[in-house]
Amino acid sequence: MTTKNQIILDKDYLNINEAAMYMGCTPTGFRKMAKSFDIPSAKVPGGRIIYRRDDLFKLNEQYFTAPAIRLAQAI
């Protein structure tokens, strides 16, 4: 019987799979997003790349929060 690793998203540093889940996309899509938006990352021993959750939160706030829209009333 195999067990899946739990993904915990409330820690300070996330690996690629956790970061992708946090951002709501696939790991491949997240890699493209990280390159396009130049998301800061760090390489840890073993060659893994990690991302700071605060940086991902700021990216969400900056790019994915739609401004309030006011619709004019029809006359």
Secondary structure, 3 states (H helix, E strand, C coil): CCCCCCCCCCCCEEEHHHHHHHHCCCHHHHHHHHHHCCCCCEECCCCCEEEEHHHHHHHHHHHCCCCCCCCCCCC
